[in-house]
Amino acid sequence: FKKGLDSLYEGKPELSQKIFDEAEKLNPNQEIIWTTNVEILTMEASDFNMPQLFVSAENLNESAGIFMNFNADYFFYKAQIKRYQKKYEEAETYYKKANELAPINTIFLKEWGMMYYEKGDYKNAADKFEKFLALIPDYWKNQSGEDYRLLIKHFPDLWDAVRYLYNSYEKLGNKEKLDYLSQFKVKK
């Protein structure tokens, strides 16, 4: 599995996919292998405009659902596939279900917010990003300390959420929220 991730990070998605497929055969009950494969197929389908890979991702996620007992991750990846296909209404249904099963999962909230942002629904995007931030300890707000720098470095999802929250409020024209977020040196 680690070799598959290494290949992916080295920019070799085809080799990575082969290695993940082999890992899947060797460890059929490892959720992380299944979900990583679904994520890779979804990203490749989107990045390389290969819609047939969305079908492969959906089929793999359905198979993974059996091993995952159709848990929150299963619904999250269904939502991600639909989001990348720009089928936002279907994606929203699955994000809601994933959130019901795991209401404090920050990644689910951030990705749900990203979907709203992509479709131009900045009010709902801001709501999801605010909920994301509410689940993160307040030390992220201390932008002058070493804790903040380490947090931003090691938690890029936090940075994405803050940046897109700022952009959402900018598009909504909410000066009060923009002023508040500006103190944390947020940039577009």
N, C-alpha and C positions, 0 to 999 in steps of 0.2 A: 504494500500500500504506500509506504514511504517513497519507494522508487517511482511510483506513479505520480505522486505529488511533485517529486523533484523534476521529473520529465515535464510536467505541466508548467512549473515555474521557469524551466529552461526554454519554454516556447515550443515544446514538442507535443502538441495535443494528441496526434495520432498514436505516438508511442505510449503516451500516458494512458490513453483509452485502452490499448492492448494490455498494459500492465494491470489496470484496474479490473478489466474483464477477467484476467487470470486470478487476481486476488479475490474477486467475487466467487469464482469457482472453488477456490481453496477455503474460503471463509464465508459460506452462504448466509450466515446469520449475523454478520457484522453490519449493523445499520450504517455506520460511517462510510463504508465502501459503497453501499447502494446509493446513499444520498449524494455522495461526491460524484458518482457517475451520472446521476440525474442532473446535478448542477453543471457538470462539464458539457453534457449533451445539450442542455438548454442554452448555455453560453455560446457554444459552437454554432448551434442553429441560428442564433441571433447575429453573432459576429460575422459569420460567413454566409448569411442568407441561404441557409440550407433547411427549409421547412420540414423535410423528411426526418431530420434529427429531433424535431419536436415530438413526432410520433414515437420515435425510439425512447425519448425521455419519458413520455407519458406511459408507455408500456413498461418501462423499467420501474417507474414510480409505483405503478399498480402492483407489480410483483413485489416490490419492496414493502408495500403496504401490508402484505400478508405477514412478513417477518416483523414489521413494526407495530402490528396490531392496529393499523390505521390510526396512528398517534398524531400529535400536533405536527411533527416534521413531515409526515405524509401529506397533510393538507397544505402546509407551507410550500412544499415543492410543487404541488398542483397549482397553487396560486402563482408561484414564480414562472412556471411554464406558460400559464395563461397571460401573465403580465408581459412576458417577452414576446408573446404572439400579439400583443396589444388587444387582447380580449379582456378588457378591464372589468366588465360586469361579472364575468365568471371568476376572474381573479379575486375580486372583492368578496365573493361568496366564500372562497376557500381561505382567504386571509381571516375573515370573521371566524370561521370554524377553527382554524389554527389558534387564533387568539383566545377563543373560548376554552380550548384545551390547555393552553399555556399563556395565561394573561400577563405574566411578568417577563415574557421573552422579549428582550429589547430588539433583537435582530428582526423578529417578525414585525414589530411596530415600525422600525426604520424602513424596511422594505415596503410595507404597506403605505407609509408616507411617501416613499419614492414613486410608487404607482400613481398616487393622487397628484403628485407634482408633475409627473410626465404627462398626465392627461389635462393639466391646467386647472385642477381643483385645489387651489392654494389654501383655501380655508381648511379643508379636511387634511391636507398635507401638514399644515402647521399644527393641527390638533394631534396627529399621530407623532410628530416630532416632539411636541411638548410632553406627551405621555412617555415617550422614550426617555427624555431628559429627566422626567420625574422619578424614573426608576434608577437613575445613576446617582451615586453619592455626590453631595454638593462640592466636594473638593475640586471638581473640574472647573469650578468658577474662579479659583485662585490662580489667575493666569500668570502671576509673577513667580510662583513657586516651582520647584523641581518636580513636585507631584503632577502639576498640570502638564508640563512638557513631556514627562514620561507617559502620562495618560493619553495625550494626543498622539504620541508616537506609536504607542502600542494598542490603541483603540481607535482605528480609523473610522469605524462606524459612528463613533461619537462625533468626530470632526464632520463627517458627512451630514449627520443629523443637524448639527448646529448650523452648518453652512446653508443647508437647504431650508432650515427654519428661517434663517435670516432672509434668504431669497424669497421665500413665501410671503413673509411679512412685507418685504419690499414691493412685491407685486400687488399685495393687498393695500399698500399705502398706509400701513400701521406704523407711524413714526414713533410712537411710544415704545413699542416692542423693539424697533430697530435701534433706538437709542440705548435701550437696556442691553441688547445683544452686542452693540458696538463696544461696550466697555470690556468685552472679552476678546477684543482684537479679531473679530470675525470678519473675514473677507469673502467676497463672492467666489 
